[in-house]
Amino acid sequence: MTAGAASVLVLGGTSEATQLARELTSRGHHAVLSFAGRTNPADLPALPRRIGGFGGASGLAHELQRDGYELLVDATHPFATVMARSAREAAGLAGVPCLRLLRPPWEVPIGATWYEVDTLELAAGCLAELGARRAFLAIGAGQIRAFAQLRGVQLILRTIEPPPLVPPSQVAVLLARGPFTVEAESALLLEHRIDVLVARNSGGPATEAKLVAANRLGIPVIMVRRPRLPDGERVATVAEALAWVAAKSCSKSPPVRPD
C-alpha cells in the first residue's frame, strides 16, 4: 500500500460496493470485496475478494483482527438487516471504524399510485384488499413465503437465482438479471397482464425502470419500506465513502516531523 492508505474490507453485493472497491484500489488502498455467496455475481470484478459468510458478528470480528483490516464499509443491500447489525457489532468488537454505504430510497413519482407498507406480509394483505388478479413481485427469491397463503392472485416472481424452496402453485418464476430498460419492463408488465407491482424500496437506478413502466401504464405499486438500521456513520454515495476512508486514513498516519 502507498503511504496514507488503509486496509479496507468492503461488504458487497451491490453495484456501489464494487465501484467503491475499484476506486479504493486505484487510489492505493488495500480493498477486499466480500460477497455473501447467496447469489453469484454475473461478472466477478478483477479485485481481491472473498466469498461466503463469516459465522456471525464474532466471526467477522475475528477476520477483521486476523487479517489486519483497519476500516470496514458495509455496502450490502438496503434490506440486509442481519448483515448490517453484524457489521456494527463486529466493528465494535474488533475496534475498527465502520461505515454504512446506503444508496437513497426511491421516491413516489408524480402521478404514481403507491401503497407503502412495512413488511412483505402486509404487502400480501394489501394485494388481497386491492383485488389484484396478476401481481408482479420484485422482492428477491428468499421472500416468497410471505405470499404462500395468498389465494386468488397469480404471482409472477422475478429473481436472479431460483427460489431456495419450491414456490407455491400460484407463483410463476422468471429468472433474469438487471439492469432493465423501461421499454422492456413495460413489455413484460403488458405480456403478463400485471395489475399490481410489489417491490421493496431498494433504491438505485439499476432496477428503477419497473417503477417508471408501472407509472406509465397506470399500474399501482405496493412498496415495502426499508427496515430500520443500526445507528452509526452513514453515507449515501461512493464519493462520500471515499472521503470517509481518506479522512480515516489521514487520521491514522503519523505526523510529519519538521527537519
C-alpha positions as CSV (number, residue, x, y, z in Angstrom):
1,M,0.0,0.0,0.0
2,T,1.0,3.6,-0.5
3,A,1.7,6.0,2.3
4,G,-1.6,7.1,4.0
5,A,-3.5,4.2,2.6
6,A,-5.7,1.8,4.5
7,S,-6.7,-1.9,4.5
8,V,-10.5,-1.9,4.0
9,L,-13.0,-4.7,4.0
10,V,-16.0,-3.9,1.8
11,L,-19.1,-5.9,2.4
12,G,-20.6,-6.1,-1.0
13,G,-23.3,-7.5,-3.3
14,T,-24.3,-4.1,-4.6
15,S,-23.0,-2.0,-7.5
16,E,-21.9,0.7,-5.1
17,A,-19.7,-1.9,-3.2
18,T,-18.0,-2.9,-6.4
19,Q,-17.5,0.7,-7.5
20,L,-16.1,1.6,-4.1
21,A,-13.6,-1.3,-4.1
22,R,-12.4,-0.4,-7.5
23,E,-11.9,3.3,-6.6
24,L,-10.1,2.4,-3.3
25,T,-7.8,0.0,-5.2
26,S,-7.0,2.6,-7.8
27,R,-6.0,5.1,-5.0
28,G,-3.6,2.7,-3.4
29,H,-5.7,1.2,-0.6
30,H,-5.8,-2.5,0.0
31,A,-9.5,-3.2,-0.5
32,V,-11.1,-6.6,-0.3
33,L,-14.6,-7.1,-1.6
34,S,-16.7,-9.6,0.2
35,F,-19.7,-11.5,-1.2
36,A,-22.1,-13.4,1.0
37,G,-22.4,-16.1,-1.7
38,R,-26.2,-16.2,-1.8
39,T,-26.2,-15.2,-5.4
40,N,-23.4,-15.5,-8.0
41,P,-22.4,-12.1,-9.4
42,A,-22.6,-12.1,-13.2
43,D,-19.1,-10.8,-13.6
44,L,-16.8,-11.1,-10.6
45,P,-14.6,-8.0,-10.6
46,A,-10.9,-8.4,-11.0
47,L,-10.3,-7.3,-7.4
48,P,-9.2,-9.0,-4.2
49,R,-12.3,-10.7,-2.9
50,R,-13.8,-13.3,-0.6
51,I,-17.0,-15.3,-1.0
52,G,-19.0,-16.8,1.8
53,G,-20.3,-15.9,5.3
54,F,-18.4,-15.1,8.4
55,G,-20.3,-17.0,11.0
56,G,-22.0,-14.0,12.6
57,A,-20.6,-10.9,14.2
58,S,-17.9,-12.8,16.2
59,G,-16.6,-14.5,13.1
60,L,-16.5,-11.2,11.2
61,A,-14.7,-9.5,14.2
62,H,-12.1,-12.4,14.2
63,E,-11.5,-11.9,10.4
64,L,-11.1,-8.1,10.8
65,Q,-8.5,-8.6,13.5
66,R,-6.7,-11.6,12.0
67,D,-6.3,-10.0,8.6
68,G,-5.4,-6.6,9.9
69,Y,-8.3,-4.6,8.4
70,E,-8.3,-1.0,9.6
71,L,-11.7,0.0,8.2
72,L,-15.0,-1.7,7.5
73,V,-17.5,-0.5,4.9
74,D,-20.9,-2.2,4.9
75,A,-22.2,-1.6,1.3
76,T,-24.7,-4.5,1.4
77,H,-28.3,-4.4,0.2
78,P,-30.6,-1.9,2.0
79,F,-32.7,-4.9,3.3
80,A,-29.7,-6.9,4.5
81,T,-30.6,-6.1,8.1
82,V,-28.9,-9.1,9.7
83,M,-25.6,-8.3,8.0
84,A,-25.9,-4.6,8.9
85,R,-26.3,-5.5,12.6
86,S,-23.5,-8.0,12.5
87,A,-21.2,-5.4,10.8
88,R,-21.8,-2.8,13.5
89,E,-21.3,-5.4,16.3
90,A,-18.2,-6.9,14.7
91,A,-16.6,-3.5,14.2
92,G,-17.2,-2.7,17.9
93,L,-15.7,-6.0,19.0
94,A,-12.6,-5.5,16.7
95,G,-12.2,-1.8,17.4
96,V,-12.4,-1.0,13.7
97,P,-14.3,2.1,12.4
98,C,-17.4,1.1,10.4
99,L,-19.3,3.0,7.7
100,R,-22.7,2.1,6.1
101,L,-22.9,3.0,2.4
102,L,-26.6,3.1,1.8
103,R,-28.0,4.5,-1.5
104,P,-31.1,6.7,-1.2
105,P,-34.5,5.1,-1.4
106,W,-36.9,5.7,-4.4
107,E,-39.5,8.5,-4.0
108,V,-43.0,8.4,-5.3
109,P,-43.0,9.6,-8.9
110,I,-45.5,12.4,-9.8
111,G,-48.9,10.9,-10.7
112,A,-48.0,7.4,-9.4
113,T,-50.2,5.3,-7.1
114,W,-48.1,3.8,-4.3
115,Y,-49.3,1.9,-1.2
116,E,-46.4,1.9,1.3
117,V,-46.2,-0.9,3.9
118,D,-43.7,-2.0,6.4
119,T,-43.5,-5.8,5.7
120,L,-44.0,-8.3,2.9
121,E,-46.8,-9.9,4.9
122,L,-48.6,-6.6,4.9
123,A,-47.9,-6.3,1.1
124,A,-49.6,-9.7,0.6
125,G,-52.6,-8.4,2.6
126,C,-52.7,-5.3,0.5
127,L,-52.8,-7.3,-2.7
128,A,-55.9,-9.1,-1.4
129,E,-57.5,-5.8,-0.4
130,L,-56.9,-4.3,-3.8
131,G,-58.5,-7.3,-5.5
132,A,-55.4,-8.0,-7.6
133,R,-55.5,-10.8,-10.1
134,R,-52.0,-10.8,-11.5
135,A,-49.2,-9.3,-9.5
136,F,-45.5,-8.9,-10.3
137,L,-43.2,-9.5,-7.4
138,A,-39.7,-7.8,-7.4
139,I,-38.8,-8.9,-3.9
140,G,-36.0,-11.4,-4.1
141,A,-36.1,-15.2,-4.2
142,G,-36.0,-15.8,-0.5
143,Q,-39.0,-13.7,0.4
144,I,-41.8,-15.7,-1.4
145,R,-43.0,-17.3,1.8
146,A,-44.8,-14.1,2.8
147,F,-47.2,-14.8,0.0
148,A,-47.7,-18.5,0.5
149,Q,-51.2,-18.2,1.9
150,L,-52.5,-15.7,-0.7
151,R,-55.3,-17.1,-2.8
152,G,-56.9,-15.9,-6.0
153,V,-53.9,-14.0,-7.2
154,Q,-51.4,-15.2,-9.9
155,L,-48.0,-14.1,-8.8
156,I,-45.0,-13.5,-11.2
157,L,-41.7,-13.6,-9.2
158,R,-38.6,-12.3,-11.0
159,T,-35.3,-13.2,-9.4
160,I,-31.7,-13.7,-10.2
161,E,-31.4,-17.2,-8.7
162,P,-34.1,-19.9,-8.3
163,P,-36.0,-19.7,-5.0
164,P,-34.4,-21.8,-2.2
165,L,-37.8,-23.6,-1.7
166,V,-40.4,-24.8,-4.2
167,P,-42.7,-21.8,-4.6
168,P,-46.5,-22.2,-4.1
169,S,-48.6,-23.3,-7.1
170,Q,-49.8,-19.7,-7.8
171,V,-46.3,-18.5,-8.3
172,A,-44.5,-18.4,-11.7
173,V,-40.8,-17.7,-11.6
174,L,-38.9,-15.6,-14.1
175,L,-35.1,-15.8,-13.9
176,A,-33.5,-12.6,-15.1
177,R,-30.7,-10.2,-14.1
178,G,-30.9,-6.4,-14.4
179,P,-30.4,-3.7,-15.3
180,F,-33.6,-3.4,-17.3
181,T,-35.0,-0.8,-19.6
182,V,-38.3,1.0,-19.3
183,E,-39.3,-0.4,-22.6
184,A,-38.5,-4.0,-21.6
185,E,-40.3,-3.6,-18.3
186,S,-43.4,-2.1,-20.0
187,A,-43.5,-5.1,-22.4
188,L,-43.1,-7.6,-19.5
189,L,-45.9,-6.0,-17.5
190,L,-48.2,-6.0,-20.5
191,E,-47.3,-9.5,-21.6
192,H,-48.2,-10.9,-18.1
193,R,-51.3,-8.7,-17.7
194,I,-50.0,-7.3,-14.4
195,D,-52.4,-5.2,-12.4
196,V,-50.2,-4.6,-9.3
197,L,-46.5,-4.4,-8.8
198,V,-44.9,-5.3,-5.4
199,A,-41.4,-4.1,-4.7
200,R,-39.0,-3.4,-1.8
201,N,-37.6,0.1,-1.7
202,S,-34.1,-0.8,-2.7
203,G,-33.3,2.4,-4.4
204,G,-30.8,2.9,-7.2
205,P,-31.1,3.2,-11.0
206,A,-30.4,-0.4,-11.9
207,T,-34.0,-1.7,-11.2
208,E,-35.9,1.6,-11.2
209,A,-37.2,1.1,-14.7
210,K,-40.1,-1.2,-13.4
211,L,-41.4,1.7,-11.4
212,V,-41.3,4.1,-14.3
213,A,-43.0,1.5,-16.5
214,A,-45.7,0.8,-13.9
215,N,-46.4,4.6,-13.6
216,R,-46.7,5.0,-17.4
217,L,-49.1,2.0,-17.6
218,G,-51.2,3.2,-14.6
219,I,-50.3,0.1,-12.5
220,P,-50.4,0.7,-8.8
221,V,-47.3,-0.2,-6.7
222,I,-47.2,-1.8,-3.3
223,M,-43.8,-0.6,-1.9
224,V,-42.2,-2.1,1.2
225,R,-40.4,0.5,3.3
226,R,-36.9,0.0,4.3
227,P,-36.3,-1.6,7.7
228,R,-34.7,0.5,10.4
229,L,-30.9,0.0,10.5
230,P,-28.5,0.3,13.4
231,D,-27.2,3.7,14.4
232,G,-23.8,4.7,13.2
233,E,-21.9,6.6,10.5
234,R,-23.7,6.5,7.2
235,V,-23.3,8.0,3.7
236,A,-25.3,7.8,0.5
237,T,-22.7,7.8,-2.3
238,V,-19.5,6.2,-3.2
239,A,-17.8,9.7,-3.3
240,E,-18.8,10.2,0.3
241,A,-17.5,6.8,1.3
242,L,-14.1,7.6,-0.4
243,A,-13.9,10.8,1.5
244,W,-14.6,8.9,4.8
245,V,-11.8,6.4,4.0
246,A,-9.4,9.2,3.1
247,A,-10.2,11.0,6.4
248,K,-9.7,7.9,8.5
249,S,-6.5,7.1,6.6
250,C,-5.1,10.5,7.3
251,S,-6.0,10.4,11.0
252,K,-4.1,7.1,11.5
253,S,-1.0,8.4,9.7
254,P,1.9,9.6,11.9
255,P,2.5,13.3,11.9
256,V,5.3,14.6,9.7
257,R,8.2,15.8,11.7
258,P,9.9,19.1,10.6
259,D,13.5,18.9,9.6
